[in-house]
């Protein structure tokens, strides 16, 4: 999941031949094995393998609705990704990053750095509560696809669910921002830019025209396009340019991440291609 705007017109041999006593030894051994197999009816006391848990590192963890932060979370997306001694993600409004050290079930996080964008009071309240708890984490447990972060006394502070795969991507999304040549820009002109991911195809609106095309996912990687669209003229040059930039940005995506009601498509250099919220 090269920058710049672009156009969209775009798988016994068995036994021994040696003489002597060797074949008789093999035959005798075979008879012993057959006899042992036929005479045994005792049940095995070996327990079946237990399901493996999702790894702490390399997983997109999304804050569970069962976590009570003391403030209303609603549809605010909060996430954590542990990798190479760091943890980062979305804290509700801003993105954050911190050092992360694990030893057995012990986990130390901090100090925490964050971007400084201002959001509405509800998102800021969620962010403050989340980061406050994250700084107090001293241990973790992973059970199946659930991660629990606890304090030094073992009291649960935060619970997450693993999120990922094509099933999390599928459905209808509305654009909140997209890459336009050199920078990320918000949607203008009072139109709704959309994308609807089905099993193997993506369709949507560029604000003036509808588009369609194939897409493929492999883990967190994604390839979209080539895309084709209808050819209706836009009402203004600004809307026409926006549509071209949006469709080009979709085809720049190389990785994706779903965090609650948010979808991020990233370019090859790690920058954003398109960001969406669940429609």
C-alpha positions in Angstrom: 0.0 0.0 0.0 6.8 8.3 -8.1 4.7 11.2 -6.8 2.7 13.4 -9.0 -0.6 13.4 -10.7 -1.2 11.0 -13.5 -3.8 9.8 -15.9 -6.2 7.0 -15.1 -6.3 5.2 -18.5 -4.4 2.8 -17.1 -0.1 -15.0 -11.6 11.1 -44.8 -4.5 12.6 -46.3 -5.4 12.6 -48.7 -2.4 14.8 -51.5 -1.3 18.3 -52.7 -2.0 19.7 -54.9 -4.8 22.5 -56.0 -2.6 22.7 -59.7 -1.7 23.2 -61.1 1.7 21.4 -60.6 5.0 20.5 -56.9 4.6 17.1 -57.4 3.1 16.1 -59.9 5.9 16.9 -57.2 8.5 14.7 -54.7 6.7 11.9 -57.2 6.4 12.1 -58.1 10.1 12.0 -54.4 11.0 9.0 -53.9 8.9 7.2 -56.8 10.6 7.9 -55.4 14.0 6.5 -52.0 13.0 3.4 -53.5 11.5 2.8 -55.6 14.6 3.3 -52.6 16.9 0.8 -50.5 14.9 -1.9 -53.2 14.8 -1.7 -54.1 18.5 -1.9 -50.5 19.8 -5.4 -49.1 20.6 -4.3 -46.8 23.5 -5.4 -43.2 23.1 -2.7 -40.5 22.9 -2.5 -38.2 25.8 -0.9 -35.5 23.7 -3.0 -32.3 23.9 -4.0 -30.7 20.6 -2.1 -27.5 19.7 -3.5 -24.3 21.1 -4.4 -21.5 18.7 -1.5 -19.0 18.3 -1.9 -15.5 19.4 -1.5 -12.4 17.2 2.1 -11.1 17.5 2.6 -7.9 19.4 4.8 -6.4 16.8 3.8 -5.8 13.2 0.0 -5.8 14.0 -2.3 -2.9 13.6 -4.0 -2.7 17.1 -7.2 -0.7 17.3 -8.6 0.5 20.7 -11.5 -1.7 21.7 -14.9 -0.3 22.5 -14.6 -2.2 25.8 -12.0 0.2 27.0 -13.4 2.9 29.3 -11.3 6.1 29.1 -13.6 8.1 31.3 -14.7 10.1 28.2 -17.0 9.2 25.3 -14.9 7.6 22.5 -17.7 7.3 20.0 -16.2 6.8 16.5 -12.8 8.3 17.4 -10.1 6.0 16.0 -7.2 5.2 18.3 -4.4 2.8 17.3 -1.0 1.3 18.2 1.6 -0.4 16.1 4.7 -1.9 17.8 7.8 -2.3 15.6 11.6 -2.2 16.1 11.5 -0.8 19.6 8.9 1.8 18.9 5.2 2.2 19.2 3.1 4.7 17.2 -0.3 5.4 15.7 -3.3 7.6 16.0 -4.2 9.0 19.4 -7.6 10.3 18.3 -6.6 13.6 16.8 -2.8 13.5 16.3 -0.3 10.8 15.5 2.2 9.8 18.2 5.4 7.9 18.6 7.4 6.6 21.6 10.1 4.1 22.4 8.9 0.6 23.4 10.8 -2.1 25.3 9.4 -5.5 26.1 10.8 -8.3 28.3 8.5 -11.3 28.7 5.2 -9.8 29.7 6.8 -6.5 30.8 6.4 -3.5 28.6 7.8 0.0 29.0 6.7 2.9 26.8 8.0 6.5 26.6 8.7 9.2 26.3 5.8 10.0 24.0 6.0 12.5 21.2 3.0 13.8 19.2 2.0 16.1 16.4 0.2 19.3 17.6 -2.8 19.6 15.4 -6.0 20.9 17.1 -9.2 18.9 16.8 -12.7 19.2 18.2 -13.1 19.0 22.0 -14.4 15.4 21.9 -11.3 14.1 20.0 -8.9 16.1 22.2 -10.5 14.6 25.3 -10.1 11.1 24.0 -6.5 11.8 23.0 -5.5 13.2 26.4 -7.0 10.2 28.3 -5.4 7.7 25.9 -1.9 9.2 26.1 -2.1 9.5 29.9 -2.8 5.8 30.2 -0.3 4.8 27.6 2.5 6.5 29.6 1.5 4.3 32.7 1.8 0.9 30.8 4.1 -1.6 32.5 2.9 -4.9 31.1 1.0 -6.6 28.3 -0.8 -9.8 27.4 -2.0 -11.0 24.0 -4.9 -13.5 23.8 -5.9 -14.5 20.4 -6.5 -11.2 18.6 -6.8 -9.1 21.7 -4.0 -7.0 23.3 -4.3 -5.8 26.9 -1.9 -3.2 28.3 -1.7 -3.0 32.1 -0.1 -0.9 34.8 2.5 -2.1 37.3 -0.1 -3.6 39.5 -1.6 -5.6 36.7 -4.7 -3.5 36.3 -5.8 -3.3 32.7 -5.5 0.2 31.2 -6.1 -0.3 27.5 -7.6 -3.1 25.3 -7.1 -3.4 21.6 -8.3 -5.7 18.8 -6.1 -6.7 15.8 -7.3 -5.0 12.7 -6.3 -5.8 9.1 -6.9 -7.8 6.0 -9.1 -7.3 3.0 -12.3 -7.7 5.0 -11.5 -4.5 7.0 -10.9 -2.6 3.8 -14.1 -3.6 2.0 -17.1 -1.2 2.0 -17.8 2.4 1.2 -15.5 5.2 2.2 -15.5 9.0 1.9 -12.4 11.0 1.3 -11.1 13.4 3.9 -7.8 14.3 2.2 -5.7 13.3 -0.8 -2.3 13.8 -2.3 -2.1 16.5 -5.0 1.3 16.7 -6.8 3.4 17.9 -3.8 1.1 18.1 -0.8 -1.9 16.7 1.0 -5.1 18.7 0.5 -8.7 18.6 1.7 -11.7 18.1 -0.5 -13.1 21.4 -2.0 -16.1 22.4 -4.0 -18.8 20.9 -1.8 -18.5 17.5 -3.5 -18.1 14.0 -2.0 -15.1 12.0 -3.2 -15.7 8.3 -2.5 -14.4 4.7 -2.9 -16.2 1.5 -2.5 -14.0 -1.7 -2.2 -15.7 -4.9 -3.3 -13.9 -8.3 -3.5 -11.6 -7.4 -6.4 -12.8 -4.1 -7.7 -13.1 -0.5 -6.4 -15.7 2.0 -7.6 -16.5 5.5 -6.6 -17.0 9.1 -7.4 -14.3 11.7 -8.3 -16.7 14.5 -7.6 -17.8 14.8 -11.2 -17.5 11.3 -12.7 -17.7 7.8 -11.5 -14.8 5.4 -11.8 -14.0 1.7 -11.6 -11.0 -0.6 -11.7 -9.3 -3.6 -10.1 -7.3 -3.7 -6.9 -5.2 -6.3 -5.2 -4.1 -6.7 -1.5 -1.3 -8.8 0.0 -1.0 -8.4 3.7 -0.8 -4.6 4.2 0.2 -4.0 0.6 -2.3 -2.7 -2.0 -2.3 -2.0 -5.7 -5.1 0.0 -7.3 -5.8 0.3 -11.0 -5.7 1.0 -13.7 -8.8 3.1 -13.2 -11.3 4.2 -15.9 -14.0 6.8 -15.5 -16.9 8.4 -17.2 -16.2 11.6 -19.2 -18.7 14.1 -18.0 -17.4 17.7 -17.8 -16.9 19.1 -14.3 -18.7 22.4 -13.4 -15.4 24.2 -12.7 -11.7 23.8 -13.6 -11.0 23.4 -9.9 -13.3 20.4 -9.6 -11.8 18.9 -12.8 -8.3 19.2 -11.3 -9.4 17.8 -8.0 -10.8 14.7 -9.7 -7.7 14.1 -11.7 -5.5 14.4 -8.6 -7.7 12.1 -6.5 -7.8 9.3 -9.1 -4.0 9.6 -9.6 -3.5 9.5 -5.8 -5.5 6.3 -5.5 -3.1 4.7 -8.0 -0.1 5.8 -6.1 -1.1 3.8 -3.0 1.2 0.9 -2.1 0.1 0.1 1.5 -3.1 0.6 3.5 -4.2 0.7 7.1 -7.7 0.5 8.6 -8.1 2.0 12.1 -11.7 1.9 13.3 -13.6 4.1 10.9 -10.5 5.5 9.2 -8.7 4.1 6.1 -5.3 5.4 5.2 -3.6 4.7 1.8 0.1 5.4 1.8 2.5 6.1 -1.1 5.8 4.2 -1.6 7.7 6.9 0.3 5.4 6.4 3.4 3.5 9.6 2.8 -0.3 9.7 2.6 -2.0 9.0 -0.8 -5.6 9.2 0.4 -7.3 9.3 3.8 -10.9 8.2 4.2 -13.6 7.8 6.9 -16.2 5.1 6.8 -19.2 6.3 4.8 
